[in-house]
Amino acid sequence: METSRPPAPDPRAFPRDDRRIYDFYVAGRQSAALAVGVRLGLFDALAPGPRVAAELSASLDLRPRPFRSLVIALRAMRVLESDDGGETLRLAPDAAEYLVRGRPGWLGGLVDLEIEHFLSPQALLDALRKDDSSVYGDTDPWDAHEADPEQARRFTAAMHSVSERPAAGLAEAIDFSGVRSVLDVGGGSGALSIAIARAWPDTTCTVYDLPVVCPLAEEYARSAGLSDRVSTVAGDMFADAWPSGHDAILLSQILHDWPLDLGVDLLRKACAALAPGGLLLVHEKLVDDDGRGPLANALVNLDMLVWTRGQQYSEAELRRSIRTSGFAESSIRRVPTAGYWSAVLARKAS
Ligand SMILES: C[S@@+](CC[C@H](N)C(=O)[O-])C[C@H]1O[C@@H](n2cnc3c(N)ncnc32)[C@H](O)[C@@H]1O
């Protein structure tokens, strides 16, 4: 007996190429795989050269199945490479540059923070509903650091790791000749100060940060061999008067921690504390004025929801705030520093 076949479905009736949306869904696993690789020391272990996968997994105390899963993910991400189907592994060139502890470009300090502070959907949902920093529950993050020096150390190490490359870019892109002294407000580890002092031998920098952070900055300056030109002053940048008379004042990743009206308070203090003709530098990962990207800066903005009371601002927003704080519009300009980073510069009238 002949059976009638159902009509072939119209392929357009049931969309099947979900890859663009599926890729978003799965993207967070990349952060997880990267962070685990850093925490396990996988990239450090491959730094001297290629290794046999089986030996490497044994040396990291991992069984073959989980190690294979991690390696397949990292190879697909082009972080690890292999010419023999995964028997022997090596670092991709940018992994060798940015994921090996102790190398100048090391970004692992930032990536490693993902283990304790991964931006989970639940954390994001909570932050969206709370509209306030939620990373340490109801405790203000800076109070949490003051109360727990170990948290401060971990956070400052992550900041150092994210800031080192744009700091080098800033020191190269901006002319600091004639700038004898820089006040690095909320300077954290002093990554920016260290880069400026390293590149400009006539410039001294002062990291102005909370009391718990200053000894950390001093440690970083000491290990960079720059203690003579990178020093610290402890203070509260909102409550206290700033050290005055500096030729330049730098606010790197500071405005993005607070609502813009508080940012304007800081910019006004900067204008008052600068020497006549002094240079203001605001260093941030800006989002485009039309809000369409760059994707990385738009995404890190979600971290700002969880960590802070601020957001990643656009150049237009910063220009407006700088203008209302006493700097002339004609003195404001944007300079790309490195990667996703820019500095917005302005000059105090002479
Ligand atoms: C996002 S980090 C930026 C660190 C550094 N400028 C950089 O770009 O790597 C913010 C810094 O602001 C500091 N900070 C927060 N509240 C402060 C306050 N009231 N007074 C001074 N510093 C403060 C923090 O301790 C932290 O080091």
The ligand as an SDF file (V2000), in Angstrom:
LIG
                    3D

 27 29  0  0  0  0  0  0  0  0999 V2000
   39.3090   51.4360   39.4960 C   0  0  0  0  0  0  0  0  0  0  0  0
   40.6440   51.7620   40.5800 S   0  0  0  0  0  0  0  0  0  0  0  0
   41.7320   52.6560   39.5120 C   0  0  0  0  0  0  0  0  0  0  0  0
   43.1750   52.5220   39.8970 C   0  0  0  0  0  0  0  0  0  0  0  0
   44.1640   53.2160   38.9460 C   0  0  0  0  0  0  0  0  0  0  0  0
   43.8680   54.6150   38.7770 N   0  0  0  0  0  0  0  0  0  0  0  0
   44.2280   52.5260   37.5970 C   0  0  0  0  0  0  0  0  0  0  0  0
   43.6950   53.0520   36.6080 O   0  0  0  0  0  0  0  0  0  0  0  0
   44.8070   51.4240   37.5550 O   0  0  0  0  0  0  0  0  0  0  0  0
   39.9740   53.0130   41.6250 C   0  0  0  0  0  0  0  0  0  0  0  0
   40.9270   53.4870   42.6910 C   0  0  0  0  0  0  0  0  0  0  0  0
   40.2950   54.5640   43.4200 O   0  0  0  0  0  0  0  0  0  0  0  0
   40.6260   54.4200   44.7750 C   0  0  0  0  0  0  0  0  0  0  0  0
   39.6370   55.1190   45.6230 N   0  0  0  0  0  0  0  0  0  0  0  0
   38.3590   54.7660   45.8450 C   0  0  0  0  0  0  0  0  0  0  0  0
   37.7700   55.6600   46.6670 N   0  0  0  0  0  0  0  0  0  0  0  0
   38.7110   56.5900   46.9600 C   0  0  0  0  0  0  0  0  0  0  0  0
   38.7070   57.7740   47.7580 C   0  0  0  0  0  0  0  0  0  0  0  0
   37.6120   58.1720   48.4000 N   0  0  0  0  0  0  0  0  0  0  0  0
   39.8470   58.4940   47.8240 N   0  0  0  0  0  0  0  0  0  0  0  0
   40.9820   58.1060   47.1810 C   0  0  0  0  0  0  0  0  0  0  0  0
   41.0260   56.9900   46.3900 N   0  0  0  0  0  0  0  0  0  0  0  0
   39.9020   56.2590   46.2860 C   0  0  0  0  0  0  0  0  0  0  0  0
   40.6230   52.9180   44.9820 C   0  0  0  0  0  0  0  0  0  0  0  0
   41.2930   52.5400   46.1660 O   0  0  0  0  0  0  0  0  0  0  0  0
   41.2660   52.4250   43.7040 C   0  0  0  0  0  0  0  0  0  0  0  0
   42.6590   52.3210   43.8380 O   0  0  0  0  0  0  0  0  0  0  0  0
  1  2  1  0
  2  3  1  0
  2 10  1  0
  3  4  1  0
  4  5  1  0
  5  6  1  0
  5  7  1  0
  7  8  2  0
  7  9  1  0
 10 11  1  0
 11 12  1  0
 11 26  1  0
 12 13  1  0
 13 14  1  0
 13 24  1  0
 14 15  1  0
 14 23  1  0
 15 16  2  0
 16 17  1  0
 17 18  1  0
 17 23  2  0
 18 19  1  0
 18 20  2  0
 20 21  1  0
 21 22  2  0
 22 23  1  0
 24 25  1  0
 24 26  1  0
 26 27  1  0
M  CHG  2   2   1   9  -1
M  END
$$$$
